[in-house]
Amino acid sequence: MTKVRPAAVSGAFYPDDTSVLTTMIDRLMAAAPAERDDTPPVALIAPHAGYIYSGPVAATAYSRLAPWRDVIDRVVVVGPPHRVPVRGLALSSADAWDTPLGRVTIDRDACDVLLARAGVYVDDRAHAAEHSIEVHVPFLQRVLGEGWQLVPVIAGGPEAEALADSLSPLWGADRTVVVVSTDLSHYHPQATARMIDRVTAEAIVAAQWEALDSDQACGASGVRAALELTRRHGEHVRLLDLRNSGDTAGGTDRVVGYASFLVAAP
């Protein structure tokens, strides 16, 4: 029997109605800049809040993936834990994940490759109610269509080099893109958040993972590991979008920061 992880946050972080969700994502994508790079992205960094808040910034990242839908078969989404502590890389034992847009197959062979690495294990409790990976899946379904497979990874702990070692077999793999899920600063006045997030963005573009902590990015573990791999491979990071909830759909007294980045081959 196929073991399926049901959608946990549809109707909260994004619409649970198929038609409404499709229309929302398509509108967000249509509003994003349409540019094609010379090569497909090695990785994207994108936010994971409710679509009304971070959706426009996430769409800016996914607009750079859309031109490559015919050459991407596997997406590794690396998100932080919000409900269950994780140290290392926690995988899902499911064979597929459901969203209102349909079912996505899990790449079990790729998961087995990761499970052979130190610090990688299965923890379905960590995945059960976690939103940091799930919110990216409907975007990927609209951008990539059918036929691609998902590798959902929750990353936790401060050991950037060890996490990078564990993730390394899939980084830059053929027909693969990595999506690192993170929001930036939380609950500062908008002017303060803009200053903090600008410094964070500069550190990410410079691949200076040592300068990042969880106060600057709630997905710091995954971002730090990705930046370590970026340095090892001589790749480049480009800032695509930098906004906050005060710019998109919220007030300005206590905002959450969002950014999207593209990691490109040298």
N, C-alpha and C positions, 0 to 999 in steps of 0.2 A: 504494500500500500504506500501511496505517496504521502509523506509527512509535510504538511503545509503550515506555515506561520501566517495566521490571519492578520489583516491590517489592524493595528492597535490604536492609531490616532486619526483615522479618517473621521470626518465630521467635527474635528477639533482643530488640528493644524492645517487641514485642507478639506475641501468638500467631499462628502461621501456619495454624492450623486455623480454617476459616470458622465452624464452630459454636462453638468455644471463644472465638474473638474476639468474635463477636456477643454471646454471653452475658456476657462480661467487660464490654464497653462498656455493655450494657443495665443491668447491675448498678451500674456506676459512675454512670450517669445517674440511675438510680432513687434513689441515695443522695444526690444533689446537691439543693440547695434548688430548689424549683419556683416561680419567680416570673416574671411577665410585665410587661415595661415598656410604657410608652405608645407607644413607637415602636421599630422594629427597631434593633439596635446598628449604629453606623457601623463600629465595629471592636471586636475582642476582643484581649486580650493573654493568652497561655496558654503553659504549659511544654511541653517536648519531650523529657523523659526517658522511660525505660522506664515502661510503664503501671503496673506495681506500685508505682512510686515517685511519679510525678507525675500518674497517671491521675485520682485523686480531685480534684485541683486543676483539671486541664483540664476535667473534667466540670462543675465549677462554672461555668466560662465557657460551655460549650456548652449548659447548661441554659437560659441566657438567649437563645440562638439558636433553640432548639427551637420555641418558639411561633410563629416567623416562617418556618417551612419553606416555606410556600406563596408567600412574597413574595421569597425569595432565590434567584436564578438563577446567581449568579457569586460565587465565593470567591477572593479574592487572599490567598495565604498567603505571608508574608514571613519567611524564616528566615535565620539566620546560617550562614556556612560553617565546617565543622569539619575538612575534609580538603584542599580546594583553595582557595588565596587568591582573594578576590573584592574588587574595588574598583568600586563602583557597584552596578548591579542586573544580576544574571545570570539569564537566562531559560533554559528548556528548549526544545529543538526538537521534542520529542515531540508527537504528536497526542493521546495518551492516557497515563494512568498506571494501572498495575494494583496492586491490593492483594488480599488473600485474600477481600475482600467484593465484588470485581468491578472493573470498568473505569470510570474517570472520564475524560470528555472534556476536553481542554485548550481553553480559549477562545482560539483563534488570533487572532481579530480583536482581542481585548483585548491580547494579546501584541504585535501589530503596532502598536497605539496606543502602548504603552510603548516599543517599539523606535524609535519616531520621536523619543524624548526623548534628551537628552544623557546619556551615562554608562550607557546600557542596551545590553546585548549578549547574545548566546547563548553559553552555555558548558555543554555537556552533561557535561564532566568534573566540573564543580562539583556537578552534580545526581546523578551516577551512584550514589554511595554515601552521599549526604547524608541524615541522618535528621531534620533539624530541620523539614522540611516534611512528609515522608512520614508521620510519626507522627500528624499531624492529620487525614490523609485518611480513615482508617477511622471516626474520630469523626464527621466530616462526612457520611460515607456513611450512618451510622445516624441522624444527626439530621435531615438534609435529604432522605434518600431518593434518588430518581433524578431526572434532568433538569437538575441544576446542572452548571456547568462550573468548572474549576479554572484559576487563574493562579498557577503556582509561581514565586516570586521569591526569589533569594538576595541579601541585601544586605550589603555590606561597605564599610569606610572610615569616616572620622570626619566627613565633610562632611554634617551633618544637613540643612542647607538645600538642598543640591544633591540629595540623595537624596529629600527631600520634593518638590522640583520634578519629579523624574523620575516619582515615584509619583502625583503629584497628579491626573492625568486619571481615575484609577479610585477615588480617595478620595471617598466620598460619592456615587458614581455610582448610578444607578437599579438597584434590585434586586441590590445588591452589598454584601458585607461583607468587610472586611479582617481577617485573623487574623495577628497579629504573634507570632512564636514565640521565646520566650526562657526560659531558666532564670535564677536569680539567683546568689547567692554560691556558691562551690565550696569544699568540704573544710575548713571551719572547725568547731570544736566547736559543738554546737547552740546554746548560750547566746550565743556570739559571732555565729553566723549570724543568729540572731533579731534582734539589735541592728542588724547591717548591713542585713538585708533590710527591716526596718521603716523605716530611713532611705531606702532605695531606693524603697520603696512610696510614701512620702510625697512624694518627688520626682516620681514618675510621676503621682500624683494631682494634683499641682500643675502638671503639664506642664512641669516644669523640666528639660528634656533636657540642659542644660549641666552639670547635676550628676551625670550618669550616665557611667560608663565600663565597659569590658569586665570589670573586676574585680567590678563589682556585678551586671552582667547580660551573659551571653554573647551575647545577641542585641541588644547595645546599639545597633548601627547602625540596625536596623529600628525599635527602640523610639524612638530619638532622632528619626528621620524622622517616625514616626507622631505623636509629641508636638508636633513643629513644625507638622504639618498640623492637629492638634487646636487649637493656638493660633490658627492662621490662620482657622479656621472658627468660633472661639468655642465649641467643644464642651467637654464635661465628661468627666472620667475618674473612675470609681468603682472602688474596690478591692472585689473579690468574695471573694477567698480568699488567705490567706498562710500557708504551711506549709513544711516541709522534709522531707527523706527520713527524718529521725529521727522525724517524726510519722506517717509512712505505712508504710514497710516496711524501714527500715534501722536501723543503730546510731546513736549520738549523738556519737561521737568526731569523725567527718568527714562532714558532711552537705552536701547540695546544696539550695539554696533554690528554692521554687516559688511563683508567685503568679498570680492571674488578675484581669484588669481589664476593664471595659466602657467604651467610649467612646460617649457619647450625644450626640445633636444638642442644640443649645441650646434 
